[in-house]
Amino acid sequence: MKKDAHYYALLAMSRSVGIEKETAHKIAYASQFVDDAKVNKITLAADNPSDLLSELGDEIINAATCHSYSDLSTYNYSSMTANTSAFHFVPGCEGRNFPKKMRCKKESKIIKPIVEEAVNNTDPITLGITLHAYADTFSHQGFSGIASKVNDVEGVRENNQIYISNYQLLKEKRWKEIGTRITTFLSELIKDRVVPAYGHGQVYSYPDIPYLEWRYEYDATDNFSSQYQVSRVKNNERFIEAFKKIKDILQKFLESNDQYRDNSVVEVDYEEFYSILTARKVEEERIADWKDFTLTKGLLSSSDQNIIEYDHNIWLKEAFKDFINCDFERRIVNDVHLADDFLQSNWYKYYQGIQWYKQLFFKAAEKNGLSIPNNYS
């Protein structure tokens, strides 16, 4: 899924069930930030306050939760398992061998106990992190978060994608989509050479487009004997099912945390909600529709611009002094100064949340017969 679902739809759903604004914002922001947290290691400047250095040491590690098929730094075992698989392709634990068990399945045996823990937790940020992974089990089902034969597919086709001109893509500097379009025109033979069997790379961004109808062929055998089966996918069905389940999860979280309740919220028309969720429009247009929906339904007001406009740097700016965006676009950032209230910052709570999540992830994997070497269990 993309920002329109992970942030805007989740924000609207959180408000619609009666969760107050700031808490709903934290849930939705944490959910989307899973796709934006690029920094994996931060070394701290020696002149940070001594109490912070005493608490944290001289570095913060394993902070990234986003992945990139074009970033060679993600092509290592730790990134594939503790990042890509953990947060974006939660394994289904089904099959006779490790690659098959790593294949993502909706509502997998791993994600369910983590959701239960998050619901009974008081922290909205850990819930947001968990809901990102949970939602992706619906959209990414069938693919694996490691480089694997599982992801080596054939016969990829779609029949209802919106066409955007190459000129428009260049004008808007949408480089990722330009790269995807170029790759799409390559033959299957060339594609196998230049697009690794990692995540859903070989089916492009198809799983994350909410209205798309598409198909692909995958090797269904345990020994990868090239006996391919056809999978036909209607993303609108997957997205709607996911958000119906997410609504139930949010309601349970609110029942466990009545301190976050806003009794002034009026329940919305969910048929309209699902229509916006799966509208055959480009992402920017769907986001515009979500903004209009939250305002016209009274879920947000015009004074809530900090919530209406998602900014992936907000938590970083609050947590780190002398923040410069280009520094935090890299995997490693050195000689960083922390804000005085860093330990209470949303970014640090997010960092604690992903460590909490990964401990539960590897524990649940082991319990369900999937042994993944790691530093958390």
Buried (B, 14 or more C-beta within 10 A) or exposed (E): BBBBBBBBBBBBBBBBBBBBBBBBBBBBBBBBBBBBBBBBBBBBBEEBEEEBBEEBEEEBEBBBBBBBBEEEEBBEEEBBBBBBBBBBBBBBBBBEEBBBBBBBBBBBBBBBBBBBBBBEBEBBBBBBBBBBBBBBBBBBBBBBBBBBBBBBBBEBEBEEBEEEEEEEBEEEEBEEBBBBBEBBEEEEEEBBEEBBBBBBBBBBBBBBBBBBBBBBBBBEEEEBEEEBEEBEBBBBEBBBEBBEBBBEBBBBBBEEBEEBBBEEBEEBEBEEBBBBBBBBBBBEEBBBBBBEBBBEBEBBEEEBEEBBEBEBEBBBBBBBEEBEEEBBEEBBBEEBBBBEEBBEBBBBBBBBBBEBBBBBBBBBBBEBEBEBEBEBB
